[in-house]
Amino acid sequence: MRIAQITDIHATPDNGNLARLGRATAWLAALAPDLLVVTGDLVDDGWHEGYKAVEAELLRARCRILLLPGNADDREAMRRGFQETMRWPHAGALHFSEVINGLPVIGVDTTLPGETRGDIAPHLGWLAGRLAECTQPALIFTHHHLFRCGIAPIDNVMCAGEQAFWKVIAQNPVAPHAVCSGHVHRSMSAVVSGVPTYICGSVCPANPLLLDENRMPPVTDPAALMVYDLRNGCLVASQVGV
């Protein structure tokens, strides 16, 4: 079972990020994953008509697709733009929860309309209910990251409610395989409450690794994606640059 993750495309008509996405989907087409999860910030600057262009590029990966919104997205525009790809409810958050080839895959919409930060607290009841239904470890996806990455300006707009989230995870009898996010525009990983936690690098140009505000390292990262390879109950996560 192979699951790919793409995040933070931030496409506009003239910024070149659709071409960067095209390189990622061409690479994925050769890999032939079972599933592609896209964790938000698909377009930028209110370019809602761009959702169709993004969808056309994503379909080149030739696999099942699940999507979450990011803080740069518009829920209702996404609901209209991806109605052939997703079957979201007619109102409210754009969560998903499916079992694919025996693997529970859960996506939590952490966005707050008009804000850059996210908040998972309003959705923890829904998440706890989905986890209670799982007899196998799940993969959980969000847009906003759920551990402090060390880049202060980005941690200032991370996902609120993260401590309550990790309590829900700790209380569930079946621990997830991993928690997978975006938003930071850099590949990062940590272990929180014993659970591997990944931040997928962005399709759009990366942010600098600004761990010290007095030291600005150069940004040399290509467009990025993640591949999660699940075999015999063991999950291996690969960071890929294209």
Beta strands, then each sheet from edge to edge (+ up, - down):
strand 1: 2-6
strand 2: 35-39
strand 3: 64-68
strand 4: 96-100
strand 5: 103-108
strand 6: 118-119
strand 7: 139-142
strand 8: 159-160
strand 9: 178-181
strand 10: 188-192
strand 11: 195-199
strand 12: 224-231
strand 13: 234-241
sheet 1: 3+ 2+ 1+ 12- 13+
sheet 2: 4+ 5- 7- 9- 11- 10+
sheet 3: 6+ 8+
end
